[in-house]
Amino acid sequence: MNLRVPEELDRRLERLAIEEHTSKSALLLQGAELVLQRHARRSEISAGLDFVMSHDAELLTRLEDA
């Protein structure tokens, strides 16, 4: 896989890689993992809300009226 990184982002990655004693590649892999984790978490939250809304709709309506 080839990845084109804008110059400013590349400079920032270089500085962070030096500071963290790692490679720019490792930083980009960590970033990709974080994006995937965030997406999965949002999907889990959305599915949970959908479940509550569909299975507890009557209860929510009663609480709303209370």
Steps between C-alpha positions, in 0.01 A plus 500: 500500500622846416393798703545862402530723803489879470834662585380674816347179636820315412707754694271471801516121483878514477522716813264273692679185383829640630340604827332160546801300379296324235446512125255709302360174368429378853327829581281473191408143590403614851288775347325256268426271795352789697275596209376142471441474876309828504283387209428165668412676827260737323336201331462322834346808661262547208393136513447527875284808462299335224444199727383716789273707278337191351477283813427764761289744299199464732712558810664804344159643416383451860816666632452785260149559635607477866 
